[in-house]
Amino acid sequence: MVVDELTQEETDRLFLALADATRRDIVERVLVEGMSVSRLSSQYAMSFAAVQKHVAVLERAHLVVKQKNGREQIVHADVTTLRRASALLEHFETLWRQRVNRMEDILADDPPQTDADDRP
């Protein structure tokens, strides 16, 4: 089962990291190509330090990895973790669809009562 692959702590870090729009945007950008933190910081109306903090949150969630390239650190998306997150969301979607289907079945089996049914 997919849920067993991620601990509760890993799941919490993952969704906390993805809860922020800037961090989601960073992940999207580095999926296309690896970027240095300084290049990433030029894409946002915030300080280099603020972007660095966002990258650190993504790193703790294992959504990105940094690779040294000379004096720069290139940020790359961790596709394995993204696949695990996708699988977890698919698992939840399946659970909810099953519940909705069960509710539909229950409602279909329970016809609405009319006034005639209420008479003794």
C-alpha positions in Angstrom: 0.0 0.0 0.0 1.2 3.5 -0.9 0.6 5.0 2.5 3.1 2.5 4.0 5.8 3.9 1.8 5.7 7.3 3.5 5.8 7.8 7.2 3.4 10.2 8.9 6.3 12.6 9.4 7.4 12.4 5.7 3.8 12.9 4.6 3.4 16.0 6.9 6.7 17.5 5.6 5.7 16.8 2.0 2.3 18.5 2.2 3.6 21.4 4.4 6.2 22.1 1.7 3.7 21.9 -1.1 1.2 24.1 0.8 3.1 27.2 -0.2 2.6 28.7 -3.8 6.2 29.8 -4.0 7.5 26.4 -3.1 5.2 24.7 -5.7 6.5 27.1 -8.3 10.1 26.4 -7.4 9.4 22.7 -7.8 7.8 23.3 -11.2 10.8 25.4 -12.4 13.4 22.9 -11.3 11.4 20.0 -12.9 12.0 21.7 -16.2 15.7 22.3 -15.6 18.1 22.5 -12.6 18.7 26.1 -11.4 21.1 27.7 -9.0 19.6 29.2 -5.9 20.7 32.7 -7.1 19.0 32.2 -10.4 15.9 31.0 -8.6 16.0 34.1 -6.4 15.9 36.3 -9.4 12.5 34.9 -10.4 10.8 36.2 -7.2 10.1 39.5 -5.5 11.9 38.4 -2.3 15.4 38.2 -1.0 17.9 35.5 -1.8 17.7 34.4 1.9 13.9 34.0 1.6 14.3 31.8 -1.5 17.0 29.9 0.2 14.6 29.1 3.1 12.0 27.9 0.7 14.5 25.6 -1.0 15.5 24.3 2.5 11.9 23.4 3.2 11.7 21.6 -0.1 14.9 19.8 0.6 13.7 18.6 4.0 10.7 17.2 2.3 13.0 15.5 -0.3 11.2 17.3 -3.1 14.4 18.8 -4.3 18.1 18.0 -4.1 21.1 20.4 -4.4 24.1 19.5 -6.3 27.4 21.4 -6.1 28.6 22.8 -9.4 31.7 24.8 -8.6 30.7 27.6 -6.3 27.0 27.3 -7.1 24.5 24.8 -5.8 22.1 23.6 -8.5 18.6 22.7 -7.3 17.0 19.7 -9.0 13.5 18.2 -8.5 13.5 14.8 -6.8 11.2 12.9 -9.2 11.0 9.9 -6.9 9.5 11.8 -4.1 7.1 13.6 -6.5 6.0 10.1 -7.8 5.4 9.0 -4.2 3.4 12.1 -3.5 1.3 11.5 -6.7 0.8 7.8 -5.7 -0.4 8.9 -2.2 -2.9 11.4 -3.7 -4.1 8.7 -6.1 -4.6 6.4 -3.1 -6.7 9.0 -1.3 -8.7 9.6 -4.5 -9.5 5.9 -4.8 -10.6 5.8 -1.2 -12.9 8.8 -1.7 -14.3 7.4 -5.0 -15.1 4.1 -3.2 -16.9 6.0 -0.5 -18.9 8.0 -2.9 -19.9 4.9 -4.9 -21.0 3.2 -1.6 -23.1 6.3 -0.8 -24.7 6.1 -4.2 -25.5 2.4 -3.7 -27.0 3.1 -0.3 -29.2 5.9 -1.7 -30.3 3.8 -4.6 -31.4 1.0 -2.3 -33.4 3.3 0.0 -36.3 4.7 -2.0 -37.9 7.9 -0.6 -41.0 7.4 1.5 -44.3 8.8 0.4 -47.4 9.8 2.4 -49.1 6.4 1.5 -46.2 4.6 3.3 -46.8 6.6 6.4 -50.4 5.3 6.9 -51.1 2.5 9.4 
